[in-house]
Amino acid sequence: MVRFVRSTALAAAAVLVTGLAAGCGGGSSDEGNDDGKASAQPTAAPSGPTAKLPASLTSQKLDWGRCGATSDGPAPGDDWQCATLKVPLDWEKPTGKTIGIALIRGKATDEDSRIGSLLFNFGGPGGSGISMMPSYAALTSQLQERYDLVSFDPRGVAASEGVRCRSDKDIQAAESVDSTPDTAAEETSYLKDSADFGKGCQESAGSLMAHVSTTDTARDMDLMRHVLGDQKLHYFGISYGTELGGVYAHLFPQNVGRLVLDAVVDPSAGTVGHAKNQTRGFQRALDNYLKSTGENPKEGSQKIADLLKKIDAEPLPTSSGRKLTQTLALTGIVLPLYSEQTWAGLTSALDAAEQGDGSELLALADNYNERDATGRYGTTTHSQRVISCLDDKERPTIEETKKLLPQFRKISPVFGEFMGWDTAGWCHNWPVAGQHETPEVSAPGADPVLVVGNTGDPATPYEGARKMADELGKDVGVELTWKGEGHGAYGSSSCVDDTVNAYLLDGKVPEDGKVCES
């Protein structure tokens, strides 16, 4: 089972969900920084909840060192340094057990004009910042002149106590489970697979299972801000990273510096609301793709829906010897919709599937699922599920989901069935209770937060940006719109890039409602 709701923006745009790559070689210690020089910015005084933490946490010094390679990828190079931050396992017990949060940074290239640190979260939940940050550096080179670019693996992700819920063999076996069950037997298999996944997560995560929420990570970020020596948090959140940024702003409005939220998750939507939003978003993107090929969107969508039904009844053969199931086919269709640049690949894959060859759609699905040529799978979806099921309290029963299915089918003949069933299956019989119906992001008194929406975004539909800006509060949320395609706007629009850079580098807040056409 794969959820498409909150995927990492950069990886999707590149048609490559990156494996969990370079880990951290450095650890937390009481030594100074690597070059022996004092930070250009004085250490921040503890404030709010941070002031109540023990000195062993607030006074820790990060031992920045060379980033090490893992079996998933090579080290990122000498321009990058890694370290580990100690944080409480349970924020309600700050003097208790600690866990390590893996960090990576690329230092500012103009030390004399350095503003501070700019923290990134690339989405998921479950995306590895250690892996993603180096590949994002070329796009953010102007920002790096005045910021240390910093990212991290949130708790439960990759190098930060990463969770693996099942083996590669079991993941591949689960690909045969029908995610749109048509019979009682298929329903039973579907729900059993979900429950088994949760049990595997519990075995892997142990006591961490109840402490990987977005709120926990937002609190980690504030300790991170303090230890990095920043008076306020400067932050760039993408996709799920926008929800994380909004939760941070709510918890620590007095510590909000320059926050950019791009490809915005709708904070007013619960489990069913998110699923409906995503169904609309992907159908909208599919319609735009079909228009670009000269095909009527309604007719083209029905043709794809009919193809998926055929594959559901009889999976397609592929050159690898594996079968292309309906769920894998849908995953292969979803991935190219994240970026207009990859639409041509979708055309080729659909044409091949119509001719009875599922190889190209399977390759796209494998990229999304982080499956390499040896059959190894990444763990982003494992972490994603552990985090989102701890966050989300709304868990429809199978009976409730069945009543919702007609609404989902009406929204999209292609994605509706899958997204509808997902509301019941994703957190079925989950070992820990969810925390809230929707995240709280109101941040009265915070500095202005720049919220960037893209009218053609499939994974975080455009409407969510206005919802986020409104919920952040008057004089806090500032919306910037790009009329484009794909997941996220920064890096795809010169107008957006210039506006975001002016905000982050010079503190220039655009007029709320500004629209970028290019």
MIFIKOL-175534 format. One line per 5 residues: number of its first residue (from 1); their letters; for each residue x, y, z of C-alpha. Coordinates in nm, 4 decimals, decimal comma. Layout:
# MIFIKOL-175534
NUM	A	X:Y:Z; ...
# end
This chain:
# MIFIKOL-175534
1	MVRFV	0,0000:0,0000:0,0000; 0,1338:0,3417:-0,0971; -0,0095:0,6791:-0,0008; 0,0381:0,9596:-0,2502; -0,0738:1,2387:-0,0223
6	RSTAL	0,2434:1,4024:0,1001; 0,5359:1,3075:-0,1134; 0,8762:1,4670:-0,1339; 0,8685:1,7422:-0,3929; 1,2205:1,7376:-0,5335
11	AAAAV	1,2433:1,3620:-0,5644; 0,9150:1,3407:-0,7486; 1,0059:1,6203:-0,9861; 1,3211:1,4338:-1,0780; 1,1216:1,1118:-1,1339
16	LVTGL	1,3397:0,9548:-0,8695; 1,2458:0,8947:-0,5098; 1,5949:0,8886:-0,3704; 1,7148:0,6083:-0,1456; 1,8147:0,6985:0,2078
21	AAGCG	2,1641:0,8074:0,1259; 2,4570:0,9649:0,3051; 2,4477:0,9290:0,6809; 2,6177:1,1302:0,9494; 2,9734:1,0702:1,0537
26	GGSSD	2,9740:1,3281:1,3323; 2,8126:1,2988:1,6725; 2,7034:1,5266:1,9514; 2,9816:1,6384:2,1821; 3,1029:1,9259:2,3950
31	EGNDD	3,3772:2,0215:2,1508; 3,3746:2,3415:1,9415; 3,2912:2,3561:1,5756; 3,5180:2,1968:1,3202; 3,7302:2,5007:1,2349
36	GKASA	3,7657:2,6343:1,5874; 3,5987:2,9653:1,4985; 3,3092:3,1122:1,6876; 2,9743:3,1252:1,5129; 2,9070:3,4506:1,3310
41	QPTAA	2,5870:3,4748:1,5325; 2,5801:3,4651:1,9142; 2,4252:3,1614:2,0761; 2,0519:3,2091:2,1222; 1,9240:3,2382:2,4765
46	PSGPT	1,6853:2,9593:2,5719; 1,3237:3,0701:2,5374; 0,9803:2,9168:2,5923; 0,9884:2,5389:2,6491; 1,3574:2,5317:2,5568
51	AKLPA	1,4359:2,7270:2,8725; 1,3018:2,4362:3,0787; 1,5345:2,1803:2,9210; 1,8427:2,0479:3,0986; 2,1779:2,2051:3,0167
56	SLTSQ	2,2895:1,8719:2,8709; 2,0557:1,9505:2,5820; 2,0595:2,3303:2,5585; 2,4380:2,3587:2,5949; 2,5351:2,0751:2,3644
61	KLDWG	2,7856:2,1549:2,0920; 2,7474:1,9960:1,7520; 3,0523:1,7991:1,6433; 3,0409:1,8718:1,2705; 3,2395:1,6239:1,0660
66	RCGAT	3,2564:1,4552:0,7289; 2,9336:1,2892:0,6197; 2,9715:0,9157:0,5810; 2,8418:0,6951:0,3043; 2,5877:0,4231:0,3589
71	SDGPA	2,4876:0,1222:0,1531; 2,2241:0,3431:-0,0076; 2,4591:0,6013:-0,1549; 2,7972:0,7737:-0,1457; 2,9037:1,0545:0,0850
76	PGDDW	2,7930:1,3953:-0,0477; 3,1416:1,5496:-0,0618; 3,3639:1,7835:0,1376; 3,1267:2,0803:0,1068; 2,8880:1,9076:0,3448
81	QCATL	2,9219:1,8316:0,7129; 2,7116:1,6111:0,9387; 2,6424:1,5989:1,3110; 2,3930:1,4527:1,5564; 2,1668:1,6522:1,7864
86	KVPLD	2,0414:1,4990:2,1109; 1,6691:1,5500:2,1759; 1,4305:1,4008:2,4329; 1,2572:1,0823:2,3240; 0,9489:1,2066:2,5086
91	WEKPT	0,9077:1,5835:2,5186; 0,6872:1,5416:2,8254; 0,9943:1,3970:3,0014; 1,2777:1,6254:2,8877; 1,5260:1,4885:3,1416
96	GKTIG	1,4656:1,1291:3,0360; 1,5977:0,9161:2,7510; 1,7353:1,0952:2,4451; 1,7561:1,0033:2,0774; 1,9789:1,1368:1,8002
101	IALIR	1,8627:1,3594:1,5148; 2,0961:1,3487:1,2148; 2,1848:1,6897:1,0667; 2,3627:1,8046:0,7530; 2,4849:2,1522:0,6625
106	GKATD	2,6577:2,3426:0,3862; 2,8145:2,6550:0,5331; 2,7395:3,0047:0,4036; 2,9815:3,1083:0,1315; 2,9896:3,4752:0,2380
111	EDSRI	3,0602:3,4629:0,6102; 3,0665:3,8422:0,6446; 2,7019:3,8759:0,5344; 2,5770:3,5566:0,6970; 2,2199:3,5763:0,8298
116	GSLLF	2,2178:3,2433:1,0127; 2,0903:2,8938:0,9376; 1,8157:2,8108:0,6874; 1,6520:2,4822:0,7845; 1,4879:2,2644:0,5183
121	NFGGP	1,2286:1,9888:0,5296; 1,1577:1,8362:0,1888; 0,8368:1,6534:0,2699; 0,6991:1,3075:0,3126; 0,6525:1,2768:0,6003
126	GGSGI	0,9487:1,0449:0,5923; 1,1781:1,2186:0,3455; 1,5470:1,2205:0,4358; 1,6956:1,5683:0,4530; 2,0436:1,4162:0,4773
131	SMMPS	1,9896:1,2634:0,1350; 1,7999:1,5519:-0,0237; 1,9896:1,8611:0,0870; 2,3013:1,8184:-0,1299; 2,0900:1,7625:-0,4421
136	YAALT	1,9012:2,0856:-0,3688; 2,2138:2,2972:-0,3310; 2,2451:2,4108:-0,6940; 1,8948:2,5553:-0,6802; 1,9669:2,7367:-0,3530
141	SQLQE	2,3183:2,8614:-0,4257; 2,2080:3,2244:-0,3946; 2,0592:3,1500:-0,0534; 2,3767:2,9744:0,0556; 2,5749:3,2922:0,0118
146	RYDLV	2,4163:3,4224:0,3325; 2,2763:3,1142:0,5021; 2,4152:2,7884:0,6276; 2,1903:2,5408:0,4467; 2,0801:2,2872:0,7070
151	SFDPR	1,8540:1,9849:0,6871; 1,7871:1,6773:0,8962; 1,6270:1,3375:0,9141; 1,3249:1,3793:1,1412; 1,2791:1,1291:1,4222
156	GVAAS	1,1823:0,7894:1,2831; 1,3423:0,8666:0,9468; 1,6587:0,7160:0,7955; 1,9628:0,8132:1,0076; 1,7442:0,9416:1,2938
161	EGVRC	1,6175:0,6167:1,4439; 1,4709:0,5184:1,1078; 1,1827:0,2705:1,1105; 1,1615:-0,0339:0,8805; 0,8283:-0,2102:0,9089
166	RSDKD	0,8808:-0,5115:0,6826; 1,1455:-0,6868:0,4782; 1,2075:-0,6329:0,1073; 1,0663:-0,9778:0,0378; 0,7478:-0,8972:0,2275
171	IQAAE	0,7143:-0,5576:0,0566; 0,7256:-0,7212:-0,2858; 0,4787:-0,9893:-0,1767; 0,2389:-0,7181:-0,0555; 0,2326:-0,5640:-0,4021
176	SVDST	-0,0118:-0,8373:-0,5001; -0,2642:-0,7205:-0,2396; -0,5571:-0,5485:-0,4117; -0,5852:-0,1899:-0,2830; -0,9344:-0,1556:-0,4332
181	PDTAA	-1,0947:-0,4777:-0,3097; -1,3926:-0,6100:-0,5013; -1,4783:-0,9152:-0,2890; -1,5022:-1,0028:0,0792; -1,1850:-1,2094:0,0500
186	EETSY	-0,9965:-0,9174:-0,1035; -1,1245:-0,6868:0,1715; -0,9981:-0,9263:0,4373; -0,6586:-0,9509:0,2695; -0,6372:-0,5738:0,2318
191	LKDSA	-0,7109:-0,5004:0,5965; -0,4893:-0,7840:0,7218; -0,1977:-0,6484:0,5210; -0,2462:-0,3057:0,6780; -0,2671:-0,4474:1,0295
196	DFGKG	0,0429:-0,6604:0,9703; 0,2315:-0,3540:0,8513; 0,1439:-0,1713:1,1727; 0,2633:-0,4645:1,3821; 0,5915:-0,4619:1,1943
201	CQESA	0,6310:-0,0905:1,2581; 0,5680:-0,1455:1,6289; 0,8332:-0,4177:1,6431; 1,0831:-0,1928:1,4670; 1,0110:0,1356:1,6449
206	GSLMA	0,9331:0,0151:1,9967; 0,8909:0,3074:2,2365; 0,9652:0,5526:1,9548; 0,6337:0,4626:1,7883; 0,4416:0,7054:2,0114
211	HVSTT	0,6936:0,9887:1,9746; 0,7350:1,0593:1,6019; 0,4529:1,3090:1,5581; 0,4800:1,6355:1,3696; 0,4541:1,8142:1,7042
216	DTARD	0,7515:1,6158:1,8378; 0,9569:1,7117:1,5314; 0,8554:2,0783:1,5578; 0,9884:2,0786:1,9145; 1,3093:1,9149:1,7905
221	MDLMR	1,3407:2,2010:1,5420; 1,3245:2,4624:1,8139; 1,6020:2,2951:2,0094; 1,7886:2,2706:1,6791; 1,7443:2,6447:1,6271
226	HVLGD	1,8823:2,7168:1,9725; 2,1831:2,4843:1,9430; 2,2640:2,6219:1,5965; 2,2818:2,9669:1,7571; 1,9839:3,1314:1,5859
231	QKLHY	1,7590:3,3761:1,7687; 1,4771:3,2935:1,5267; 1,4095:3,0002:1,2974; 1,4532:3,0607:0,9247; 1,2883:2,7710:0,7457
236	FGISY	1,1960:2,6352:0,4028; 0,9286:2,3657:0,4105; 0,8059:2,1765:0,1050; 0,4931:1,9583:0,0824; 0,4512:1,7910:0,4251
241	GTELG	0,7248:2,0315:0,5368; 0,4612:2,3068:0,5129; 0,2475:2,1336:0,7758; 0,5565:2,0938:0,9921; 0,6357:2,4634:0,9474
246	GVYAH	0,2800:2,5620:1,0344; 0,2839:2,3514:1,3509; 0,6177:2,5063:1,4478; 0,4766:2,8560:1,3970; 0,1827:2,7707:1,6232
251	LFPQN	0,4025:2,6307:1,8991; 0,6735:2,8969:1,8814; 0,5298:3,2127:1,7198; 0,7855:3,4289:1,8998; 1,0674:3,2297:1,7363
256	VGRLV	0,9376:3,2532:1,3786; 1,1892:3,4212:1,1516; 1,1585:3,3964:0,7725; 0,9455:3,0916:0,6919; 0,8671:2,9760:0,3377
261	LDAVV	0,5984:2,7106:0,2875; 0,5874:2,5755:-0,0708; 0,3412:2,3115:-0,2033; 0,1100:2,3567:0,0910; -0,0795:2,0876:0,2795
266	DPSAG	-0,4307:2,2055:0,3677; -0,4286:2,2321:0,7494; -0,8085:2,2359:0,7668; -0,8443:1,8875:0,6149; -0,8568:1,5617:0,8094
271	TVGHA	-0,7969:1,2129:0,6735; -1,0986:1,2088:0,4411; -1,0530:1,5735:0,3460; -0,6900:1,5149:0,2492; -0,7868:1,2111:0,0440
276	KNQTR	-1,0520:1,4094:-0,1430; -0,8122:1,7001:-0,1961; -0,5546:1,4652:-0,3417; -0,8090:1,2943:-0,5624; -0,9054:1,6356:-0,7050
281	GFQRA	-0,5432:1,7399:-0,7381; -0,4278:1,4344:-0,9298; -0,7367:1,4360:-1,1507; -0,6762:1,8042:-1,2248; -0,3160:1,7289:-1,3174
286	LDNYL	-0,4238:1,4336:-1,5295; -0,6767:1,6541:-1,7096; -0,4053:1,9099:-1,7817; -0,1754:1,6345:-1,9061; -0,4455:1,4937:-2,1344
291	KSTGE	-0,5193:1,8412:-2,2722; -0,1500:1,8783:-2,3546; -0,1701:1,5646:-2,5696; -0,4798:1,6915:-2,7523; -0,7055:1,4350:-2,5869
296	NPKEG	-1,0399:1,5144:-2,4284; -0,9833:1,4908:-2,0482; -1,3117:1,3103:-1,9781; -1,2614:1,0570:-2,2558; -0,8921:1,0142:-2,1770
301	SQKIA	-0,9602:0,9603:-1,8067; -1,2218:0,6969:-1,8805; -0,9801:0,5202:-2,1126; -0,7208:0,5068:-1,8327; -0,9834:0,3933:-1,5809
306	DLLKK	-1,0833:0,1109:-1,8172; -0,7156:0,0117:-1,8534; -0,6790:-0,0032:-1,4746; -0,9862:-0,2266:-1,4478; -0,8368:-0,4656:-1,7025
311	IDAEP	-0,5105:-0,4737:-1,5089; -0,7042:-0,5362:-1,1867; -0,8592:-0,8425:-1,3465; -0,5357:-0,9596:-1,5098; -0,2001:-0,7971:-1,4181
316	LPTSS	0,0268:-0,7184:-1,7116; 0,3538:-0,8982:-1,7850; 0,6791:-0,6996:-1,7722; 1,0324:-0,7497:-1,8975; 1,1496:-0,8159:-1,5399
321	GRKLT	0,9213:-1,1146:-1,4972; 0,7194:-0,9371:-1,2274; 0,3549:-0,8565:-1,2859; 0,2148:-0,5038:-1,3079; -0,0806:-0,4940:-1,0680
326	QTLAL	-0,3482:-0,2279:-1,0630; -0,1901:-0,0551:-0,7612; 0,1530:-0,0527:-0,9229; 0,0010:0,0777:-1,2471; -0,1703:0,3631:-1,0635
331	TGIVL	0,1539:0,4438:-0,8823; 0,3309:0,4552:-1,2180; 0,0687:0,6981:-1,3482; 0,0942:0,9205:-1,0420; 0,4693:0,9770:-1,0487
336	PLYSE	0,4976:1,1630:-1,3848; 0,2138:1,3945:-1,2815; 0,4440:1,5551:-1,0241; 0,6289:1,7422:-1,2983; 0,5258:1,8658:-1,6426
341	QTWAG	0,8731:1,7728:-1,7650; 0,7929:1,4037:-1,7174; 0,4567:1,3950:-1,8955; 0,6127:1,2500:-2,2104; 0,7237:0,9470:-2,0094
346	LTSAL	0,3656:0,8932:-1,8985; 0,2476:0,8902:-2,2602; 0,5011:0,6243:-2,3505; 0,4186:0,4099:-2,0458; 0,0434:0,4265:-2,1075
351	DAAEQ	0,0852:0,3418:-2,4742; 0,2958:0,0374:-2,3832; 0,0412:-0,0747:-2,1245; -0,2399:-0,0488:-2,3776; -0,0347:-0,2843:-2,5942
356	GDGSE	-0,0068:-0,5306:-2,3058; 0,3412:-0,4431:-2,1755; 0,3549:-0,3123:-1,8171; 0,7330:-0,2635:-1,8042; 0,7399:0,1162:-1,8250
361	LLALA	0,4660:0,1741:-1,5692; 0,6375:-0,0744:-1,3387; 0,9662:0,1139:-1,3704; 0,7903:0,4376:-1,2759; 0,6218:0,2682:-0,9804
366	DNYNE	0,9534:0,1245:-0,8655; 1,1045:0,4715:-0,8704; 0,8223:0,6001:-0,6531; 0,8514:0,3029:-0,4188; 1,2316:0,3403:-0,3947
371	RDATG	1,2958:-0,0066:-0,5332; 1,6408:-0,0521:-0,6846; 1,7618:-0,3037:-0,9422; 1,8554:-0,5556:-0,6727; 1,5069:-0,5589:-0,5222
376	RYGTT	1,5874:-0,3430:-0,2211; 1,3234:-0,0911:-0,1122; 1,3706:0,2371:0,0676; 1,1874:0,3114:0,3901; 1,0334:0,6525:0,3215
381	THSQR	0,6823:0,5062:0,3077; 0,7454:0,3222:0,6352; 0,8359:0,6430:0,8151; 0,5545:0,8272:0,6378; 0,2976:0,5874:0,7711
386	VISCL	0,4341:0,5790:1,1259; 0,4312:0,9601:1,1439; 0,0985:1,0236:0,9721; -0,0875:0,7552:1,1677; 0,0378:0,9058:1,4930
391	DDKER	-0,0716:1,2499:1,3743; -0,4138:1,1637:1,2334; -0,6990:1,0789:1,4686; -0,9684:1,0357:1,2028; -0,9779:0,6699:1,0968
396	PTIEE	-1,2830:0,5669:0,8948; -1,4107:0,2132:0,9340; -1,4533:-0,0109:0,6335; -1,8286:0,0534:0,6467; -1,7786:0,4309:0,6542
401	TKKLL	-1,5351:0,4098:0,3661; -1,7790:0,2134:0,1511; -2,0350:0,4907:0,1963; -1,7734:0,7457:0,0863; -1,6637:0,5593:-0,2270
406	PQFRK	-1,9325:0,7064:-0,4584; -1,8102:1,0572:-0,3654; -1,4519:0,9615:-0,4501; -1,5525:0,7982:-0,7793; -1,7408:1,1137:-0,8766
411	ISPVF	-1,4305:1,3254:-0,8163; -1,2104:1,0968:-1,0265; -1,2738:0,7770:-1,2234; -0,8987:0,7094:-1,2146; -0,7862:0,7911:-0,8602
416	GEFMG	-1,1121:0,7971:-0,6636; -1,1451:0,4275:-0,5867; -0,7872:0,3951:-0,4648; -0,7899:0,7116:-0,2543; -1,1258:0,6216:-0,1038
421	WDTAG	-1,0167:0,2761:0,0100; -0,6939:0,4229:0,1437; -0,8857:0,6144:0,4108; -0,9776:0,2828:0,5746; -0,6620:0,0858:0,5062
426	WCHNW	-0,3794:0,3256:0,5827; -0,4061:0,3222:0,9638; -0,6282:0,0167:1,0125; -0,5781:-0,1363:1,3594; -0,2798:0,0925:1,4155
431	PVAGQ	-0,0948:0,0158:1,7427; -0,1033:0,3769:1,8702; -0,3819:0,6333:1,8763; -0,3807:0,9407:1,6533; -0,3338:1,2836:1,8106
436	HETPE	-0,5657:1,5250:1,6283; -0,8329:1,5665:1,3632; -0,6403:1,8507:1,1967; -0,3134:2,0242:1,2882; -0,3223:2,3571:1,4706
441	VSAPG	-0,1222:2,6206:1,2809; -0,2554:2,9520:1,4104; 0,0407:3,1747:1,4981; -0,0784:3,5105:1,6350; 0,2046:3,7582:1,6738
446	ADPVL	0,4459:3,5697:1,4474; 0,6471:3,7457:1,1781; 0,5013:3,7139:0,8235; 0,5145:3,3631:0,6760; 0,5360:3,3278:0,2963
451	VVGNT	0,2922:3,0640:0,1667; 0,3459:2,9531:-0,1948; 0,0724:2,7786:-0,3943; 0,0833:2,6328:-0,7459; -0,2440:2,6157:-0,9392
456	GDPAT	-0,1500:2,2849:-1,1045; -0,0057:2,1071:-0,8017; -0,1313:1,7458:-0,7988; -0,0196:1,6339:-0,4530; -0,0963:1,9450:-0,2485
461	PYEGA	-0,3722:2,1218:-0,4429; -0,3589:2,4980:-0,4752; -0,6547:2,5662:-0,2471; -0,4500:2,4527:0,0530; -0,2215:2,7556:0,0289
466	RKMAD	-0,5020:3,0010:0,0988; -0,6289:2,7792:0,3816; -0,2821:2,7794:0,5390; -0,2413:3,1562:0,5017; -0,5809:3,2156:0,6615
471	ELGKD	-0,5225:2,9747:0,9498; -0,1795:3,1203:1,0280; -0,3701:3,4393:1,0978; -0,4121:3,8000:0,9965; -0,0816:3,9730:0,9123
476	VGVEL	0,1003:3,6375:0,9396; 0,0094:3,4259:0,6363; 0,1085:3,5887:0,3041; 0,0051:3,3990:-0,0102; 0,2073:3,3865:-0,3320
481	TWKGE	0,0513:3,2082:-0,6334; 0,2223:3,0550:-0,9334; 0,0110:2,9575:-1,2321; 0,2003:2,6456:-1,3260; 0,2162:2,2676:-1,3204
486	GHGAY	0,3864:2,0204:-1,0906; 0,4458:1,9725:-0,7213; 0,5932:2,2912:-0,5752; 0,6828:2,6236:-0,7336; 1,0330:2,7207:-0,6190
491	GSSSC	1,2829:2,6251:-0,8857; 1,0165:2,6204:-1,1584; 0,9257:2,9902:-1,1767; 1,1713:3,2792:-1,2005; 0,9074:3,5084:-1,0513
496	VDDTV	0,8583:3,2791:-0,7522; 1,2333:3,2332:-0,7083; 1,2968:3,6084:-0,7102; 1,0140:3,6736:-0,4652; 1,1182:3,3979:-0,2257
501	NAYLL	1,4849:3,4982:-0,2402; 1,4023:3,8629:-0,1722; 1,1997:3,7555:0,1309; 1,4644:3,5197:0,2695; 1,7671:3,7356:0,1936
506	DGKVP	1,6332:4,0884:0,2406; 1,3173:4,0426:0,4446; 1,0988:4,1840:0,1635; 0,7446:4,0584:0,2217; 0,5365:4,0589:-0,0989
511	EDGKV	0,1796:4,1802:-0,1091; -0,0624:3,9090:0,0022; -0,2180:3,7571:-0,3095; 0,0700:3,8266:-0,5476; 0,0443:3,6129:-0,8642
516	CES	0,3350:3,4862:-1,0747; 0,2548:3,3990:-1,4343; 0,6021:3,2739:-1,5275
# end
